Amino acid sequence: MVRLWLIVVVAAVAFTVYAAIDCATMPRERVRSLRRGVWILLVIVLPVLGGVLWFLLGRSPASPGTTARYRGPEDDPDFLGTTPAPGDTLTDKDQDDATLRDLEDQFHDRDDDGRTDR
């Protein structure tokens, strides 16, 4: 019987710690009903009941469209270096890249003009 109580206590502590960490790291826009500090206090003061209330009432479900997802390089047109069509206007990044290439060419031309072979 003691082993059963020990398992129940360990499970309750683990659940409380998990709920407190989840509450503390949840983005502000996903916390509902009460402020985050009040939820953390409830989870700690009412160990199992506070955690259950947090998961049922305190968290709002994640909406799939609001989070920024990682895009791999094959999905990023800037990384792929696609050139705009002849009728398209250049973006600021394209103009900056063109200016940088021109400056690098000028730098290399000056460097080659002043060099003497020794």
C-alpha positions as CSV (number, residue, x, y, z in Angstrom):
1,M,0.0,0.0,0.0
2,V,2.9,2.3,0.7
3,R,4.3,1.8,-2.8
4,L,1.0,2.8,-4.3
5,W,0.9,6.0,-2.3
6,L,4.5,6.7,-3.2
7,I,3.6,6.3,-6.9
8,V,0.6,8.5,-6.6
9,V,2.6,11.2,-4.8
10,V,5.4,11.1,-7.4
11,A,2.9,11.3,-10.2
12,A,1.1,14.2,-8.6
13,V,4.4,16.1,-8.1
14,A,5.5,15.4,-11.7
15,F,2.1,16.6,-13.1
16,T,2.3,19.7,-10.9
17,V,5.8,20.5,-12.1
18,Y,4.8,19.9,-15.7
19,A,1.7,22.1,-15.4
20,A,3.7,24.9,-13.7
21,I,6.4,24.9,-16.4
22,D,3.8,24.8,-19.2
23,C,2.0,27.7,-17.6
24,A,5.2,29.7,-17.2
25,T,6.4,29.2,-20.7
26,M,3.1,29.6,-22.5
27,P,3.0,32.7,-24.8
28,R,0.9,35.6,-23.4
29,E,-1.7,35.5,-26.1
30,R,-2.5,31.8,-25.3
31,V,-3.2,32.3,-21.6
32,R,-6.9,33.0,-20.9
33,S,-9.2,33.6,-18.0
34,L,-6.6,34.8,-15.5
35,R,-3.1,36.3,-15.6
36,R,-0.2,34.0,-15.9
37,G,1.1,34.7,-12.3
38,V,-2.3,33.8,-10.9
39,W,-2.3,30.5,-12.9
40,I,1.1,29.6,-11.6
41,L,0.0,30.3,-8.1
42,L,-3.1,28.1,-8.5
43,V,-1.1,25.3,-10.0
44,I,1.4,25.3,-7.1
45,V,-1.2,25.9,-4.3
46,L,-3.7,23.3,-5.6
47,P,-1.3,20.7,-6.9
48,V,-3.5,18.4,-9.0
49,L,-6.6,20.4,-9.2
50,G,-4.7,23.6,-10.3
51,G,-3.0,21.7,-13.0
52,V,-6.2,20.2,-14.3
53,L,-7.8,23.7,-14.2
54,W,-4.9,25.1,-16.1
55,F,-5.1,22.5,-18.9
56,L,-8.9,22.8,-19.1
57,L,-9.5,26.5,-18.6
58,G,-6.2,28.4,-18.8
59,R,-4.8,27.4,-22.1
60,S,-6.3,28.4,-25.4
61,P,-5.8,26.0,-28.3
62,A,-3.0,26.9,-30.7
63,S,-4.2,28.3,-33.9
64,P,-2.2,27.0,-36.9
65,G,-2.0,30.2,-38.8
66,T,-0.5,32.5,-36.1
67,T,2.8,30.8,-35.5
68,A,5.8,31.4,-37.8
69,R,7.1,28.1,-39.0
70,Y,10.6,27.3,-40.1
71,R,11.0,27.4,-43.9
72,G,13.9,25.4,-45.3
73,P,16.2,27.0,-47.8
74,E,14.6,25.2,-50.7
75,D,11.3,27.1,-49.8
76,D,12.9,30.5,-49.5
77,P,13.0,32.4,-52.9
78,D,15.7,34.8,-51.5
79,F,18.0,31.9,-50.7
80,L,17.5,30.3,-54.1
81,G,18.5,33.6,-55.8
82,T,15.7,33.7,-58.3
83,T,16.0,36.7,-60.6
84,P,12.9,38.8,-61.2
85,A,11.2,38.7,-64.6
86,P,12.1,41.6,-66.9
87,G,8.8,43.4,-66.2
88,D,9.0,43.0,-62.4
89,T,10.3,45.7,-60.1
90,L,13.4,45.0,-58.0
91,T,12.9,44.7,-54.3
92,D,15.1,46.5,-51.8
93,K,17.2,43.4,-51.3
94,D,17.8,43.0,-55.0
95,Q,18.9,46.6,-55.3
96,D,21.2,46.2,-52.3
97,D,22.7,43.1,-53.8
98,A,23.3,44.9,-57.1
99,T,24.9,47.8,-55.4
100,L,27.1,45.5,-53.3
101,R,28.3,43.7,-56.5
102,D,29.1,47.0,-58.2
103,L,31.1,48.2,-55.2
104,E,33.0,44.9,-55.0
105,D,33.8,45.1,-58.8
106,Q,35.1,48.7,-58.3
107,F,37.2,47.6,-55.3
108,H,38.7,44.7,-57.3
109,D,39.4,47.0,-60.3
110,R,41.3,49.5,-58.1
111,D,43.2,46.7,-56.4
112,D,44.4,45.3,-59.7
113,D,45.4,48.7,-61.1
114,G,47.9,49.5,-58.3
115,R,49.5,46.1,-58.1
116,T,53.0,45.6,-59.5
117,D,54.6,42.2,-59.9
118,R,57.7,41.8,-57.8
